[in-house]
Amino acid sequence: MIESLKEVLEGTRSHPLRPDTAELQSRIQNIDRSVDDDGEIKKLGAILIQDGAISEDLLEETLHDPAKSTTKRIGEKLIEDGKVTPKQVSKALRKQVQQTTATNTIRVDVKKLDDLIDMIGELVITQAMIKQNQTILKSSDRKLVSDISQLASITSELQRTSTSLRMIPIKQTFQRMARLVRDLTKNVGKNVTINLSGEETEIDRNMVEEIYNPLVHMIRNSVDHGIETPDERIKSGKPEKGLIGLRAYHKGGNIVIEITDDGRGLKRDKLAKKAIEKGLIKSADNMSDHEIFKLIFHPGFSTAEKVTDVSGRGVGMDVVKQAVEKLRGKIEISSTEGKGTTFATHFPLTMAIIDGMIVRVGQEKYIIPATAIRQLLRPLNTAYNNVVGKGEMLNVMGNLLPLVRLHDIFNIESAYKNPWEALVVVVEAENRSKCLMVDEVLGKEEVVIKGLGDGLKDIKGVSGGAILGDGNAGLILDPESLFVLSEN
């Protein structure tokens, strides 16, 4: 039906003054076949009356004229009788198409939508509480257990559907980036084109504005620092026109947005030298490229030789990182000197619900995001090492990983003092892995994220809270900030 309507629109545009009568008759038949006569779409005759092209009496007369063929549409009959012009019918058809398209969607107040999603979030919590109710767990009633399982399935599907209602294509944001590149190239005197990919990829509407500024800054850096001048590119054997790629796609439970350029690439030696000068590191000899590249996220860090209106002031990349982390995202950098750089930002598809592993430390319960977990184990006492200068380490499959005692970080009592008596969850953040020591693993659960409020929002190591299936509250751990806390 949509293709038929598009053909009508395109056809009427190509003949704005004198539409071909035979072609118009074909369009009338197509449009009438495409639109259900259910009363919701105004009929062609009603639109012609509204436009003043015909009267109601003339319409009735034409419809009930026994001399007229009953197989012909009203538009064809009126044109044959000379009562209306093809142009008037064409105009009425366009209005009918617009009405047809409009009926496929409805406008809903954003607050109503958010309220609905919040209520479904509460339903998810209630369903989890029912599932873990001791009476249910001990019940031998198979019908009851089956009904509870079906409730869980329906609730899960309802949650997925409601979450999708918040999703909108990232196309508009990408188009704004394309305009930005065109404007920047004029300011810096470079020849740059941008390729967009994955514009129809959907993202949580609450994240759209939040990711705009980080994307702007990374695009500015690519144009100003990454892409060379036309002369430099020609000397390097590259095309005169630089290329920036902006791509979005879904990967697992995340949306990935990549910004790629074919410019200079990051210079490892230059970054290391600047970091040593600023006292950020003492030596770069044992640092990987990834660790060196991450230095650009330090406040005030810039290797730009001159300040421009576009970038180079030494502010921004740290703010970009903070903005991305605020959305529970992360940035990965890959670069080859002389060939280009890629910034890949990973964001969760939804800000409302996560899968997590529930763990207990002392009397407290914590949620570790499932996406950060790499392994769960009970280590042998021979795997424990206390390394001078590095602290407590565990040998995990031949790799020495730092041990993080959660009870020490949060200043609570633990049931165990020795890691080989407890359980260890190996988590990864920023391409680093550490071992979180816990007393017990209670299971995996889908939890609804709750804000901590103004008084608790700045707690390090925690990204939010949740109501668990047993009705108690738990804190959602932030692996990256936990790593920083453990190092301090």
Secondary structure, DSSP 8 states (H G I E B T S, - for coil): -HHHHHHHHHHHHH-SSS--HHHHHHHHHHHHHHS--SSSS--HHHHHHHTTSS-HHHHHHHHT-TTS-TTS-HHHHHHHTTSS-HHHHHHHHHHHHHHHHHTT-----HHHHHHHHHHHHHHHHHHHHHHT-HHHHH---HHHHHHHHHHHHHHHHHHHHHHHHTEEESHHHHHHHHHHHHHHHHHHT--EEEEEE-TT-EEEHHHHHHHHHHHHHHHHHIIIIIS--HHHHHHTT--SSEEEEEEEEEETTEEEEEEEE-S----HHHHHHHHHHTTS-S--TT--HHHHHGGGGSTT----SS--SSS-SS-SHHHHHHHHHHTT-EEEEEEETTTEEEEEEEEES-SSEEEEEEEEETTEEEEEEGGGEEEEE---GGGEEEETTTEEEEEETTEEEEEEEHHHHTT---S-SSTTTSEEEEEEETTEEEEEEESEEEEEEEEE-B---TTTTT-TTEEEEEE-TTS-EEEEE-HHHHHHHHH-
